[in-house]
C-alpha cells in the first residue's frame, strides 16, 4: 500500500503567473515617475530653448543659410577666430601651470599646505565680473602694475582692457578647476612605476615624459576641454574688460541688445554651442581611448 502511494503521480499544478498587480506592472511606472521630473526640467530648460534658438536663427529670409552667411561676416568671423585663439592659449597655459603646481602640492607636504591649496582654489567662489574687476585693480589705469612701472620708468603699463588682460582673467579663473583635477589624478599615480623607471637609469625629465604625463593624460584632456569650453563662453569677465577687443560672447550680446539682431545672435549662439560641444565630445572620446590603452 505504501509503495502504491509513493508511485502515484503528483497532481498537475498550473505554472505560477506573475501577479497582475503593482508588483509586476508597477516597476516601469515607478521608473517613469522617477524620471519624469528630470525629463521635464531637461525639456523645459534645455531642449525646448535650444530648438527655439535654432529655429530663430533660421527664421529669417535667408533660412538655414543664415548660419553660413552670419559666420562669413568679417566682424563675426574675426570674433570667432579671436575667441578660439584666446581659449586655446588659455587652455595651454592653464594646463602647464596647473600640472606643475598640482604635482608639487601632491608630492610635498609643508606647513600651510592646506592654506595654499585653499588660496589657489579661491577664485572658484568669484563670478566673472569680480575677476574682471581684480584684473583692473592689477593692470588697469589705477592698477598696481601701472603704479610700479610709473615709479620705475615714468610711464604706466596698462593692459587690463586688452587681449592680455582678458587672457590673464581667464587663466586666473581656469587654474582652480584644472589644478583640482590634476591633484586628484596625481594622488592615484603608482609610485612603483616611477621607481622602476629611475632604477633603469631614466633621467628625471624622462620619468615625467614617459611615466607621469601619460598617466595624467586622461585627466589633462578632460580638464583642458572644460577649460577651453569655459573660456569660449565666458561672459562676465569679457563684459568687464573687453572694451577694445571682440570676443564671441560680447558679439552675441551686442547683436542682441544694441543691434536688436536676434537672428544673428541666435545663429552665433548655436555656433558657439556646437564648437564647445564638439570640443567636449572629442576630449571625452580621446580620454576614454587613453584610459583603455593604459588599462
C-alpha positions as CSV (number, residue, x, y, z in Angstrom):
1,X,0.0,0.0,0.0
2,X,2.8,2.4,0.9
3,X,4.5,1.6,-2.4
4,X,1.4,2.5,-4.4
5,X,1.2,5.7,-2.6
6,X,4.8,6.6,-3.3
7,X,4.5,5.7,-7.0
8,X,1.3,7.7,-7.6
9,X,1.9,10.7,-9.8
10,X,1.6,14.1,-8.2
11,X,-1.4,16.2,-9.3
12,X,-0.7,18.7,-12.1
13,X,-0.4,22.3,-11.0
14,X,-0.5,25.2,-13.5
15,X,2.6,27.3,-13.7
16,X,2.5,30.3,-11.5
17,X,1.7,33.5,-13.3
18,X,3.2,36.9,-12.4
19,X,0.9,39.0,-10.3
20,X,-1.0,41.5,-12.3
21,X,-0.9,44.0,-9.5
22,X,1.6,46.8,-8.9
23,X,4.4,44.3,-8.2
24,X,4.6,43.3,-11.9
25,X,3.3,46.3,-13.9
26,X,4.3,48.9,-11.3
27,X,8.0,48.8,-11.9
28,X,8.0,50.7,-15.2
29,X,5.5,53.1,-13.8
30,X,7.8,53.8,-10.8
31,X,10.8,54.3,-13.2
32,X,8.8,56.7,-15.3
33,X,7.6,58.6,-12.2
34,X,11.2,59.0,-11.1
35,X,12.5,60.1,-14.5
36,X,9.6,62.5,-15.2
37,X,10.8,65.4,-13.1
38,X,14.3,65.3,-14.7
39,X,12.8,64.9,-18.2
40,X,10.5,67.8,-17.6
41,X,13.4,70.1,-16.4
42,X,15.6,68.9,-19.3
43,X,12.8,69.6,-21.9
44,X,11.8,73.0,-20.4
45,X,15.2,74.5,-19.7
46,X,17.4,72.9,-22.4
47,X,15.7,71.0,-25.2
48,X,12.9,73.4,-26.0
49,X,15.0,76.6,-25.7
50,X,17.7,75.0,-27.9
51,X,15.2,74.1,-30.6
52,X,13.7,77.5,-30.4
53,X,17.1,79.1,-30.7
54,X,18.0,77.0,-33.8
55,X,14.6,77.9,-35.4
56,X,15.1,81.6,-34.7
57,X,18.5,81.5,-36.4
58,X,17.0,80.0,-39.5
59,X,13.7,82.0,-39.4
60,X,14.9,85.0,-41.5
61,X,14.7,85.5,-45.2
62,X,17.9,83.5,-45.7
63,X,16.6,80.4,-44.0
64,X,19.2,77.8,-42.9
65,X,21.9,79.5,-45.0
66,X,21.9,82.2,-42.3
67,X,24.3,80.1,-40.4
68,X,26.8,80.3,-43.2
69,X,26.3,84.0,-44.1
70,X,26.4,85.1,-40.4
71,X,29.8,83.4,-40.0
72,X,31.0,84.8,-43.3
73,X,30.6,88.3,-42.0
74,X,34.1,89.7,-41.4
75,X,33.3,91.0,-37.9
76,X,31.7,87.8,-36.8
77,X,34.5,85.7,-38.3
78,X,37.2,87.8,-36.6
79,X,35.3,87.5,-33.3
80,X,35.2,83.7,-33.7
81,X,38.9,83.5,-34.5
82,X,39.9,85.7,-31.6
83,X,37.8,83.7,-29.2
84,X,39.3,80.4,-30.5
85,X,42.8,81.7,-30.2
86,X,42.3,83.1,-26.8
87,X,40.6,79.9,-25.5
88,X,43.4,77.7,-26.9
89,X,46.1,79.9,-25.4
90,X,44.4,80.0,-22.0
91,X,44.0,76.2,-22.1
92,X,47.6,75.6,-22.8
93,X,49.0,78.0,-20.2
94,X,46.5,76.8,-17.6
95,X,47.4,73.1,-18.2
96,X,51.1,73.9,-17.9
97,X,50.8,75.9,-14.7
98,X,48.2,73.6,-13.1
99,X,50.2,70.4,-13.9
100,X,53.4,71.7,-12.3
101,X,51.6,73.2,-9.3
102,X,49.3,70.2,-8.8
103,X,52.2,67.7,-8.9
104,X,54.2,69.8,-6.5
105,X,51.3,70.1,-4.0
106,X,50.6,66.3,-4.1
107,X,54.3,65.3,-3.7
108,X,55.2,67.8,-1.0
109,X,53.6,68.5,2.4
110,X,54.7,71.5,4.4
111,X,53.2,73.9,6.9
112,X,50.5,76.0,5.3
113,X,49.9,73.4,2.6
114,X,46.1,73.3,3.1
115,X,46.0,77.1,3.2
116,X,47.9,77.4,-0.1
117,X,45.5,74.9,-1.8
118,X,42.6,76.9,-0.5
119,X,44.0,80.1,-1.8
120,X,44.7,78.6,-5.2
121,X,41.1,77.4,-5.5
122,X,39.6,80.5,-4.0
123,X,38.7,82.0,-7.4
124,X,36.0,79.3,-7.8
125,X,33.9,81.5,-5.5
126,X,34.2,84.6,-7.7
127,X,31.9,85.5,-10.5
128,X,33.4,86.7,-13.8
129,X,32.7,90.3,-13.1
130,X,34.6,90.2,-9.8
131,X,37.6,88.6,-11.6
132,X,37.5,91.3,-14.2
133,X,37.5,93.9,-11.5
134,X,40.5,92.3,-9.9
135,X,42.4,92.4,-13.2
136,X,41.6,96.1,-13.5
137,X,42.9,96.6,-10.0
138,X,46.1,94.9,-11.1
139,X,46.7,96.1,-14.6
140,X,44.2,99.0,-15.1
141,X,44.9,102.7,-15.2
142,X,45.0,102.9,-11.4
143,X,46.3,99.4,-11.0
144,X,49.3,98.1,-9.1
145,X,51.4,97.3,-12.2
146,X,50.8,100.8,-13.6
147,X,51.8,102.4,-10.3
148,X,55.0,100.4,-10.1
149,X,56.0,100.9,-13.7
150,X,55.4,104.6,-13.4
151,X,57.6,104.9,-10.4
152,X,60.4,102.9,-12.1
153,X,60.2,104.1,-15.7
154,X,57.9,107.2,-15.6
155,X,55.3,105.5,-17.8
156,X,52.3,103.4,-16.9
157,X,51.9,99.9,-18.2
158,X,48.2,99.3,-18.7
159,X,46.9,96.2,-20.3
160,X,43.7,95.3,-18.4
161,X,41.4,96.3,-21.3
162,X,43.4,94.4,-24.0
163,X,43.6,90.8,-25.0
164,X,46.4,90.4,-22.5
165,X,44.1,91.5,-19.7
166,X,41.3,89.2,-20.8
167,X,43.9,86.4,-21.1
168,X,45.0,87.0,-17.5
169,X,41.5,86.9,-16.2
170,X,40.6,83.7,-18.0
171,X,43.8,82.0,-16.7
172,X,43.0,83.2,-13.2
173,X,39.6,81.6,-13.1
174,X,40.6,78.5,-15.0
175,X,43.5,77.4,-12.9
176,X,41.4,76.3,-9.8
177,X,39.3,74.0,-11.9
178,X,42.3,72.3,-13.6
179,X,44.5,72.1,-10.6
180,X,41.9,70.2,-8.6
181,X,41.6,67.7,-11.4
182,X,45.3,67.3,-11.7
183,X,45.8,66.8,-7.9
184,X,43.0,64.2,-7.8
185,X,44.7,62.3,-10.7
186,X,48.2,62.7,-9.3
187,X,47.2,61.1,-6.0
188,X,46.3,57.9,-7.8
189,X,49.6,57.5,-9.6
190,X,51.6,54.3,-8.7
191,X,55.0,55.4,-7.3
192,X,56.4,52.0,-8.2
193,X,56.3,52.9,-11.9
194,X,58.5,55.9,-11.3
195,X,60.8,53.9,-9.1
196,X,61.2,51.3,-11.8
197,X,61.9,54.0,-14.4
198,X,64.6,55.5,-12.2
199,X,66.1,52.1,-11.4
200,X,66.5,51.6,-15.2
201,X,68.5,54.8,-15.4
202,X,65.8,57.2,-16.7
203,X,66.6,60.8,-16.2
204,X,64.1,62.9,-14.3
205,X,62.7,64.5,-17.4
206,X,62.2,61.1,-19.0
207,X,60.3,59.9,-15.9
208,X,58.0,62.9,-16.3
209,X,57.6,62.4,-20.1
210,X,57.3,58.6,-20.1
211,X,55.6,57.8,-16.8
212,X,53.8,60.8,-15.2
213,X,52.4,62.6,-18.1
214,X,50.9,59.5,-19.9
215,X,49.3,58.5,-16.6
216,X,47.8,62.0,-16.3
217,X,46.8,62.2,-19.9
218,X,43.0,61.4,-19.5
219,X,42.7,63.9,-16.7
220,X,44.6,66.6,-18.6
221,X,42.5,66.1,-21.7
222,X,39.2,66.3,-19.7
223,X,40.4,69.3,-17.7
224,X,41.7,71.0,-20.9
225,X,38.4,70.5,-22.7
226,X,36.4,72.0,-19.8
227,X,38.9,75.0,-19.7
228,X,38.5,75.6,-23.4
229,X,34.7,75.4,-23.3
230,X,34.6,77.7,-20.3
231,X,36.8,80.2,-22.0
232,X,34.8,80.1,-25.2
233,X,31.6,81.0,-23.4
234,X,32.8,83.2,-20.5
235,X,30.8,86.5,-20.4
236,X,31.2,88.2,-17.1
237,X,35.0,88.8,-17.3
238,X,34.7,89.8,-21.0
239,X,31.9,92.2,-20.3
240,X,34.1,93.9,-17.7
241,X,37.3,94.0,-19.7
242,X,36.6,93.7,-23.4
243,X,36.1,97.3,-24.3
244,X,38.6,97.3,-27.2
245,X,38.6,93.6,-28.2
246,X,35.9,91.5,-29.9
247,X,35.2,88.0,-28.5
248,X,32.2,85.9,-29.4
249,X,30.1,86.3,-26.2
250,X,30.4,90.0,-26.4
251,X,29.5,89.9,-30.1
252,X,26.3,87.9,-29.2
253,X,25.5,90.4,-26.5
254,X,26.0,93.4,-28.9
255,X,23.9,91.8,-31.6
256,X,21.1,91.0,-29.2
257,X,20.9,94.2,-27.1
258,X,22.4,97.0,-29.1
259,X,21.7,96.0,-32.7
260,X,18.4,94.1,-31.9
261,X,19.5,91.5,-34.4
262,X,18.0,88.5,-32.7
263,X,18.6,86.1,-35.7
264,X,22.3,86.9,-35.8
265,X,22.6,86.5,-32.0
266,X,20.8,83.1,-32.3
267,X,23.0,81.8,-35.1
268,X,26.2,82.9,-33.3
269,X,24.9,81.3,-30.1
270,X,24.2,78.0,-31.9
271,X,27.7,78.1,-33.5
272,X,29.3,78.7,-30.1
273,X,27.4,75.8,-28.6
274,X,28.3,73.5,-31.4
275,X,32.0,74.4,-31.1
276,X,32.1,73.8,-27.3
277,X,30.1,70.6,-27.6
278,X,32.4,69.3,-30.2
279,X,35.5,70.1,-28.1
280,X,34.0,68.2,-25.1
281,X,32.9,65.3,-27.3
282,X,36.3,64.9,-28.8
283,X,38.0,65.2,-25.4
284,X,35.7,62.6,-23.9
285,X,36.5,60.2,-26.8
286,X,40.2,60.7,-26.6
287,X,40.3,60.5,-22.8
288,X,38.3,57.2,-23.0
289,X,40.7,55.8,-25.6
290,X,43.7,56.8,-23.4
291,X,42.2,55.1,-20.4
292,X,41.5,51.9,-22.4
293,X,45.1,51.9,-23.8
294,X,46.5,52.4,-20.3
295,X,44.4,49.6,-18.9
